[in-house]
Amino acid sequence: MKHKLFATLLALFIFILPVLPGGIQAAAEPTYTLSSTVSTLELNELNQEWTVTLTGVNVVNLYGFHSELEFDTSKLRFKGARALQGDGFPMSPSVAGNVVTYAYTKTGMNTPGQSGSFALASYTFEAIASGTASVKLSRLLPVIKVGSQTAPSQEIVGGNTVSVTVNQSSGTGGTPPPTPSGPPGSSDTPSNTNASPQSPGVSATKEGVQINTPAPTNSRTADGKEVAVVSIDLSSFSSAIQMLQSSGSEVKNISIVITGQGGAGKVEMPGTSLSDAGKAAPNAVVSVKYDTFTYSLPVQALDVPKLAQQLGSDIKDVKISVVIEKVSGSSAQQVNSSAEKSGLKLLSDAIDFGLVAEGNGKTVNVTDFGTTYISRSVELPAGIDIMKATGVIYNPTTGELTFVPTLFQTIDGKLVATIMRTGNSIYTVAQSSKTFADLQGHWAKDDVQLLASKLLINGRTEQTFVPEGQITRAEFATLLAKGLGLTEDKTARFKDVTSTDWYAGVVGAAAKAGLVDGLGDGSFAPNANITREQMAAMISRALSMAGKLKKADAKQLEAFTDREAISSWAKDAVAQAVEAGIMNGKSASVFDSSSNATRAEAAVVLKRMLQYAKFIN
């Protein structure tokens, strides 16, 4: 039989890690075997379930594994599998013919591998006929980790076999029990067979179409968290696209709702469907809702052919999964601790929004969508002061909660926070209040304190903002990068910005996004004060990234008597900023393009830009 890997583990980590150098070996050769404490079963009795355990001995730094077991389908039916190594990410098991495939990985760069002798996983079968039944470890691919490096260990092909004798109970007549119509309600992970999922059908909604999903199958992660899994077939997705095209509506939303309120929800979709949707309905957005959380994926944001190439797979064999998981356990405690230290009140559970591509036995965790913003919505209780609330992203490495673009709206009578960012991570919604003593009576007081409460801007000290102080190019680049929710990037792009500079990550992110340019000699002049026309140029590029930039109208500059003093490279940007109401002149007739911007001016310009882009209220 030709085997095909269902789910390897090499790309489920936060980063793709390099392969271990040759020569790293364990002191003793590890062994992996199947075992069972039961040798006989009585057909149709309470003890007809049989559990087989996969155990490793002399294991060193095991980080994950991919297993394949052959079983006697004439006498056994596979029911489920469970990883036994604690926190991590188990893949849903699959059954193809007489082979069950199951895989598991730990997660996180700082998570060590496990050493010693211990049980890796258990597999549960149900007896359906009398006789001797066997299960064989046909293939095992361990993944080991040393430091921050991971790699497959020696593949095991043709492991040991365990058997059980199934006795015929009196009065059964030898008839096997009927096949259940749905997955068992046990705590083990249910199996997925080769049969196509039942087509759930499609219906029209005011936002587009909805794929009417069947009841989800229930699986559990290794730490016991329940996952509600819904599989969408090619036929249903094609029907949804056809209905969108025929509707003629500008709204192209494909809604998928996962019922249940467990720890996580997961939707599995054919890669072919998403690839075809990108061609047939390029403006379509797939919205997955689980509990009070929604993940909205523009189909054009996902390059399925590129993912298939990374996986070494045909597009038709690629599966795309959206995962919405409530953060719990120690991770939730860390988020709560970070909020407490920062003086924040959390208004929502912390949610890990993820997107996974699988194919050819490999997995790619999609975390970066370039310059395309992905929306995540969180329903909130009424009575929240939205001017002091914001969505935040949690960074497990630094333990910090930082601003992400968030718009609060009332939809169908519910307060909803829509978080927008170009990558996946852990998000929540928080509230704070910040004031500065030196802003009393200042024209920019409300705008500055709004941004400070949303974690976007800091004072010179805890109590003072210094509104009339000047602001450097690096400081304004920092405000823009934070305001747009960019991920820091310390890659060197300017000769006068080094990786040890406090602003290196944000200047690098701004440069990568095209928000800032150098001065022509390869320098950025980070500590030089920013001029008003330089600020306008950066604002124009930020609007472009947010998809809100309009064509420049030179008439916007006619009111300024000093318009000829505006540098040629900045004229369009100044016109755009003025037309959008983001920047004004120093007076009705003077723009004063070469004067340095103040901290108050920079804060107000940033606030207006974010409101214009609908990134804040």
C-alpha positions in Angstrom: 0.0 0.0 0.0 1.3 3.4 -0.9 1.5 5.6 2.2 1.1 9.3 2.3 2.0 11.4 5.3 -1.0 13.1 6.8 0.6 15.6 9.2 4.3 16.0 9.8 5.4 18.4 12.5 8.3 20.4 11.1 6.5 23.7 10.4 4.0 23.9 13.3 6.4 26.0 15.3 6.4 29.8 15.7 9.4 30.0 13.4 10.7 27.5 10.8 13.9 26.3 12.4 17.1 25.1 10.8 18.0 21.4 10.5 20.3 20.0 13.1 23.9 19.5 12.2 25.0 16.0 11.6 26.5 14.0 14.4 24.0 14.8 17.1 23.1 11.4 18.6 21.7 10.0 21.8 23.9 8.1 24.1 21.6 5.1 23.9 19.5 4.1 20.9 15.9 5.0 21.5 13.2 2.4 20.9 9.5 2.7 20.2 6.9 0.0 20.8 3.2 -0.7 21.0 1.8 -2.4 24.1 -1.6 -3.3 25.6 -2.6 -4.5 29.1 -5.6 -6.4 27.6 -5.3 -9.7 25.8 -9.0 -10.7 25.4 -12.2 -8.9 24.7 -15.8 -10.0 24.8 -17.8 -8.9 21.8 -20.7 -6.6 22.5 -19.8 -6.3 26.2 -18.7 -3.2 28.1 -15.0 -4.1 27.7 -15.1 -4.3 23.9 -12.9 -1.2 23.5 -9.2 -1.9 23.2 -6.5 0.7 23.9 -3.0 0.4 22.5 -0.2 2.6 23.9 2.9 3.8 22.0 5.9 4.0 24.3 9.4 5.4 23.8 12.4 4.1 25.8 15.8 6.0 26.0 14.2 8.9 24.2 16.3 12.1 24.0 14.7 15.6 23.3 11.5 14.3 21.6 9.6 17.3 20.3 6.9 15.5 18.3 6.1 12.5 16.2 4.2 11.2 13.1 2.8 7.7 13.5 1.1 5.2 11.2 -0.6 2.0 12.6 -2.0 -0.9 10.5 -5.0 -2.6 12.1 -7.4 -5.5 11.3 -10.5 -3.7 9.8 -12.5 -7.0 9.7 -12.4 -7.2 13.5 -11.6 -3.6 14.7 -13.0 -0.2 14.2 -10.8 2.8 15.0 -12.3 5.2 17.6 -9.8 7.8 18.5 -6.2 8.8 19.6 -4.8 10.9 22.3 -1.3 12.4 22.8 0.1 11.8 26.3 2.8 14.4 26.5 1.0 17.4 28.0 0.7 20.8 26.2 1.1 20.8 22.5 -0.7 20.5 19.2 -2.2 17.2 18.1 -3.4 16.7 14.6 -6.7 15.1 13.9 -6.2 11.4 13.2 -7.1 10.0 9.7 -8.0 6.6 8.5 -7.1 5.4 5.0 -8.0 1.8 4.4 -6.4 -0.2 7.3 -3.9 2.6 8.3 -4.6 5.2 11.0 -2.3 8.2 10.9 -1.7 10.4 14.0 0.8 13.2 14.7 1.6 15.5 17.6 4.1 18.4 18.2 5.0 20.6 21.1 4.9 24.4 20.3 7.1 27.4 20.9 10.8 28.1 20.4 11.6 27.9 24.1 9.8 24.7 24.7 12.3 21.9 25.3 12.1 18.3 24.0 11.2 15.5 26.4 13.7 12.8 27.4 13.6 9.5 29.2 11.1 6.6 28.9 7.4 7.6 28.6 4.2 7.0 26.7 3.7 9.1 23.6 0.1 8.3 22.6 -2.8 5.9 23.0 -5.0 4.6 20.2 -8.5 3.2 20.9 -10.2 0.5 18.8 -13.6 -1.1 19.1 -14.1 -4.9 18.5 -16.7 -5.6 15.8 -16.1 -9.3 15.1 -14.7 -12.4 16.9 -11.2 -13.8 16.3 -7.6 -12.6 16.7 -7.1 -8.9 15.9 -3.8 -7.2 15.6 -2.4 -3.7 15.4 1.1 -3.0 13.9 3.4 0.0 14.3 4.1 0.3 10.5 5.8 3.7 10.5 7.1 6.3 13.1 8.9 9.5 12.4 10.2 11.1 15.7 11.2 14.8 15.7 13.9 15.8 18.1 15.0 19.2 19.4 18.4 20.4 20.7 18.5 24.1 21.7 16.3 25.9 19.2 16.9 23.4 16.4 14.6 20.6 15.3 14.9 17.8 12.8 13.4 14.4 12.0 15.2 11.5 13.8 15.7 8.1 12.3 12.5 6.9 10.7 11.2 3.6 12.0 9.5 1.3 9.4 8.0 -2.0 10.4 7.7 -1.9 14.2 6.2 -4.4 16.5 2.7 -5.9 16.5 0.2 -6.4 19.4 -2.8 -8.7 19.3 -6.0 -9.3 21.2 -8.4 -12.2 21.1 -12.1 -11.2 20.6 -14.4 -13.8 22.0 -18.0 -14.3 20.9 -20.4 -13.5 23.7 -23.4 -15.9 23.9 -26.6 -14.7 22.2 -24.9 -12.3 19.9 -25.2 -14.5 16.8 -22.0 -13.1 15.5 -23.5 -9.9 14.2 -21.2 -6.9 14.7 -22.7 -3.8 16.3 -24.1 -1.2 13.9 -21.7 1.5 12.7 -22.6 4.8 14.6 -23.9 7.6 12.4 -21.6 10.1 14.0 -18.4 10.3 16.1 -18.5 8.8 19.5 -19.0 11.2 22.4 -15.8 10.2 24.1 -12.9 12.4 25.2 -10.6 10.9 22.6 -10.0 12.5 19.3 -12.5 11.2 16.7 -11.2 9.8 13.4 -11.6 11.3 10.0 -12.2 8.8 7.2 -11.7 9.1 3.4 -15.4 9.6 2.8 -16.2 13.1 1.7 -18.0 15.3 4.3 -21.7 15.6 3.8 -22.4 18.7 1.8 -24.0 21.1 4.3 -25.7 23.3 1.7 -25.6 27.1 1.1 -28.0 29.9 1.9 -28.1 33.6 1.1 -27.6 36.2 3.8 -27.6 40.0 3.9 -23.7 39.9 3.9 -23.4 37.3 1.2 -23.8 33.6 1.6 -23.6 31.1 4.5 -22.4 27.6 4.3 -24.8 25.7 6.6 -22.4 23.4 8.5 -23.4 20.1 10.1 -22.8 19.5 13.8 -19.0 19.6 14.4 -17.0 16.6 15.4 -15.4 16.9 18.8 -11.7 16.3 19.4 -9.4 17.2 22.3 -6.0 18.7 22.5 -3.3 16.9 24.6 -4.1 19.3 27.5 -7.8 18.3 27.4 -9.1 21.3 25.6 -12.1 20.5 23.4 -12.0 21.4 19.8 -15.1 21.6 17.6 -14.1 20.7 14.0 -16.1 21.4 10.9 -15.0 20.2 7.4 -16.2 22.0 4.3 -16.2 20.0 1.1 -15.4 21.2 -2.4 -19.0 21.0 -3.6 -20.3 23.3 -0.8 -17.6 25.9 -1.3 -18.1 25.9 -5.1 -21.9 26.4 -4.5 -21.1 29.4 -2.2 -18.9 31.0 -4.9 -21.5 30.5 -7.6 -24.2 32.0 -5.4 -22.0 35.0 -4.7 -21.4 35.6 -8.4 -25.0 35.3 -9.3 -26.2 37.6 -6.5 -24.5 40.7 -8.1 -24.0 42.1 -4.6 -20.9 44.1 -3.7 -20.8 42.3 -0.4 -18.9 39.0 -1.0 -18.9 37.3 2.4 -18.8 33.5 2.8 -19.9 32.8 6.4 -19.1 29.6 8.3 -20.4 29.2 11.8 -19.0 26.6 14.2 -21.5 25.7 16.9 -20.5 24.9 20.5 -18.6 26.8 23.2 -15.6 24.7 24.0 -12.0 25.7 24.1 -11.5 26.0 20.3 -13.1 25.9 17.0 -11.6 24.7 13.7 -12.8 24.9 10.1 -11.1 22.7 7.4 -11.4 23.8 3.8 -10.0 22.5 0.5 -7.1 24.6 -0.8 -8.5 24.2 -4.3 -11.7 26.0 -3.2 -9.8 29.0 -1.8 -7.5 29.2 -4.8 -10.5 29.1 -7.2 -12.4 31.7 -5.1 -9.5 34.0 -5.5 -9.9 33.9 -9.3 -13.7 33.7 -9.5 -14.6 36.1 -6.7 -11.4 38.1 -5.8 -13.2 40.3 -3.3 -14.7 37.4 -1.4 -14.0 37.1 2.4 -14.4 33.9 4.3 -15.7 34.6 7.8 -15.4 31.9 10.4 -17.4 32.5 13.6 -16.9 30.5 16.8 -18.6 31.5 20.0 -18.4 35.3 20.1 -15.3 35.5 17.9 -15.0 35.9 14.1 -12.0 35.6 11.8 -12.4 37.2 8.4 -10.0 36.0 5.7 -9.9 37.8 2.3 -9.4 35.0 -0.3 -6.8 37.1 -2.1 -4.7 37.3 1.1 -3.9 33.6 0.8 -1.4 32.4 -1.9 -2.5 28.8 -2.1 -0.2 27.9 -5.0 2.8 29.3 -3.1 1.7 27.3 0.0 1.4 24.2 -2.1 4.9 24.7 -3.4 6.2 25.1 0.2 4.5 21.9 1.1 5.7 20.1 -2.0 2.0 19.2 -2.7 -0.6 19.6 -5.5 -3.1 22.3 -4.7 -5.9 19.6 -4.8 -4.2 17.9 -1.8 -3.8 21.0 0.3 -6.1 21.6 3.3 -6.5 25.1 4.8 -7.7 25.3 8.4 -8.8 28.4 10.4 -8.4 27.8 14.2 -9.9 30.1 16.8 -8.7 29.1 20.3 -9.3 30.6 23.7 -6.0 31.0 25.5 -6.0 29.1 28.8 -3.7 27.7 31.5 -0.3 29.3 32.0 -0.6 31.3 28.8 -3.8 33.0 30.0 -2.1 33.7 33.4 0.8 35.4 31.6 -1.6 37.6 29.6 -3.5 38.5 32.8 -0.2 39.3 34.6 1.0 41.5 31.7 -2.3 43.4 31.8 -2.0 43.9 35.6 1.5 45.2 35.3 0.5 47.7 32.6 -2.6 48.9 34.5 -5.0 47.5 31.9 -8.4 46.0 32.4 -9.1 43.1 30.1 -12.5 43.1 28.5 -12.4 39.8 26.7 -10.8 36.4 26.7 -7.4 36.2 25.0 -7.8 34.5 21.7 -5.2 32.8 19.5 -6.3 33.2 15.8 -4.4 30.8 13.5 -4.3 29.6 9.9 -2.7 26.3 9.0 -2.0 24.8 5.6 -1.5 21.0 5.3 -0.4 18.8 2.5 2.1 16.1 1.5 2.5 15.2 5.2 3.8 18.7 6.0 2.3 21.7 7.8 2.8 25.5 7.4 1.6 27.9 10.0 0.6 31.1 8.2 1.3 34.1 10.4 2.1 36.9 7.9 -0.1 38.4 5.2 2.3 41.0 3.9 0.4 44.3 3.7 -3.1 42.8 3.7 -5.1 43.5 6.9 -7.1 40.6 8.3 -10.1 41.3 10.6 -10.9 39.6 13.8 -14.1 40.5 15.6 -14.9 40.1 19.3 -18.3 40.7 20.8 -18.2 42.7 24.1 -20.6 43.6 26.9 -22.4 46.9 26.8 -21.3 49.9 28.8 -17.7 50.0 27.7 -16.0 53.4 27.1 -14.7 52.8 23.6 -12.5 55.9 23.7 -10.5 54.3 26.4 -10.5 50.7 25.0 -8.5 49.1 22.3 -7.5 45.7 20.8 -4.1 44.5 21.9 -1.7 41.9 20.8 0.2 39.7 23.3 3.9 39.0 22.6 4.9 35.8 24.4 8.6 36.6 24.0 8.5 40.0 25.6 5.4 39.5 27.7 4.0 42.8 26.5 0.5 43.8 25.4 0.6 46.5 22.6 -1.9 48.4 20.5 -3.4 47.0 17.3 -5.9 48.9 15.0 -9.4 48.4 16.5 -12.7 49.8 15.5 -15.7 49.5 17.8 -19.2 49.3 16.3 -22.7 48.3 17.3 -23.9 45.5 15.1 -27.3 43.9 15.5 -27.5 45.5 19.0 -24.2 44.1 20.1 -20.9 46.0 20.8 -18.3 44.5 18.5 -14.5 45.2 18.4 -13.0 44.6 15.0 -9.2 44.1 15.3 -7.2 44.6 12.1 -3.6 43.4 11.6 -1.5 41.8 8.9 -0.6 38.8 10.9 -1.9 36.1 13.2 -1.2 36.0 16.9 -2.9 36.2 20.4 -5.3 39.1 20.8 -7.6 40.5 23.4 -9.4 43.8 24.2 -8.3 46.0 27.0 -9.2 49.4 28.6 -7.1 52.0 30.4 -7.1 55.7 31.2 -4.1 58.0 30.9 -3.7 61.8 31.6 -0.8 64.2 31.6 -0.5 67.1 34.0 1.0 69.5 31.4 -1.9 69.1 29.0 -4.4 71.1 31.0 -5.8 73.8 28.7 -3.8 72.6 25.7 -5.5 72.4 22.3 -4.3 68.8 21.8 -5.2 67.5 25.2 -8.1 65.2 24.2 -6.4 63.7 21.2 -3.1 63.0 23.1 -4.9 61.4 26.0 -7.1 59.3 23.7 -3.9 57.9 22.1 -2.2 57.4 25.4 -5.2 55.5 26.8 -5.0 53.3 23.7 -1.3 52.5 24.4 -0.2 54.4 21.3 1.8 57.2 22.7 3.9 57.9 25.8 4.9 61.0 27.7 8.4 62.2 28.2 7.8 61.2 31.8 4.9 59.3 33.5 3.2 62.7 34.4 4.3 65.0 31.5 3.8 64.8 27.7 5.7 68.0 26.7 3.4 68.9 23.9 5.5 71.7 22.4 8.6 69.6 22.3 9.9 68.5 19.0 9.7 65.0 17.7 12.4 63.1 15.8 12.1 61.1 12.6 12.6 57.8 14.6 9.9 58.8 17.1 7.3 59.6 14.4 8.2 56.4 12.5 7.6 54.6 15.8 4.1 56.1 16.1 3.2 55.1 12.6 4.5 51.6 12.9 2.6 51.1 16.2 -0.5 52.8 14.8 -0.6 50.4 11.8 0.1 47.4 14.0 3.3 46.5 12.2 5.6 43.7 13.5 9.1 45.0 14.4 11.9 44.1 12.0 15.5 44.9 13.0 16.9 44.0 9.6 19.5 46.7 8.8 18.3 49.1 6.0 20.1 52.3 6.9 23.7 52.8 7.8 22.9 55.0 10.8 20.4 52.6 12.4 21.9 49.6 14.2 20.1 46.6 15.8 20.9 47.9 19.3 19.1 51.2 18.8 15.8 51.4 20.7 14.0 52.3 17.5 15.7 49.7 15.2 12.7 47.4 15.1 10.1 50.0 14.4 12.2 51.9 11.8 12.9 48.6 10.1 9.2 47.7 10.1 8.3 51.1 8.7 11.0 50.8 6.0 9.9 47.3 5.1 6.3 48.6 4.7 7.5 51.5 2.6 6.5 54.2 5.1 9.9 55.8 5.4 12.8 56.5 3.0 16.4 57.4 3.6 18.1 60.7 2.8 19.8 59.6 -0.4 23.1 58.6 1.1 21.9 55.4 2.8 21.2 57.1 6.1 17.9 57.7 7.9 18.9 60.5 10.3 16.7 59.0 13.1 17.6 61.7 15.6 16.9 64.6 13.4 13.7 66.5 14.1 10.9 65.7 11.5 9.6 68.5 9.4 5.9 69.0 8.5 6.4 68.0 4.9 8.3 64.8 5.9 5.5 64.0 8.3 3.0 64.5 5.4 5.0 62.1 3.2 4.9 59.4 5.8 1.2 59.9 6.4 0.5 59.5 2.7 2.3 56.2 2.6 0.5 55.0 5.7 -2.8 55.8 4.0 -1.7 53.9 1.0 -0.9 50.8 3.1 -4.3 51.1 4.8 -6.0 51.2 1.4 -7.3 54.7 2.0 -5.1 56.9 -0.2 -6.9 59.2 -2.8 -5.4 60.8 -5.8 -3.7 64.1 -5.0 -5.6 67.3 -5.9 -3.1 70.2 -6.4 -6.0 72.7 -5.8 -5.7 71.8 -2.1 -2.5 73.8 -2.0 -3.8 77.0 -3.6 -4.8 78.5 -0.3 -1.2 78.5 0.9 0.9 81.5 -0.1 4.1 79.5 0.7 3.1 76.5 -1.5 6.1 77.0 -3.8 8.3 76.3 -0.7 6.9 72.8 -0.4 9.4 70.3 -1.8 8.4 68.8 -5.1 8.5 65.3 -3.7 6.1 66.3 -0.9 3.5 68.3 -2.8 1.2 65.4 -3.5 1.5 64.1 0.0 0.7 67.5 1.6 -2.3 67.9 -0.8 -3.6 64.4 0.2 -3.1 65.1 3.9 -4.9 68.5 3.7 -7.8 67.1 1.6 -8.3 64.3 4.1 -8.4 66.7 7.0 -5.4 65.1 8.6 -3.1 68.2 8.4 -3.8 71.9 8.3 -1.7 74.9 7.7 0.0 76.8 10.5 -2.6 79.4 9.5 -5.2 79.7 6.8 -2.6 80.9 4.3 0.7 79.4 5.5 1.6 75.7 5.5 5.2 76.1 6.7 6.5 72.9 5.2 10.0 73.1 6.5 9.3 73.8 10.1 9.8 71.1 12.7 6.6 69.3 13.9 5.8 69.4 17.6 4.9 66.4 19.7 1.3 67.7 19.9 1.1 68.1 16.2 2.4 64.6 15.5 -0.1 63.1 18.0 -3.1 64.9 16.4 -2.0 64.0 12.9 -1.6 60.4 13.9 -5.0 60.3 15.5 -6.7 61.9 12.5 -5.0 59.5 10.1 -6.0 56.4 12.1 -9.6 57.7 12.3 -9.6 58.4 8.5 -8.4 54.9 7.9 -11.1 53.6 10.3 -8.4 52.0 12.5 -9.7 53.7 15.6 -13.0 55.4 16.6 
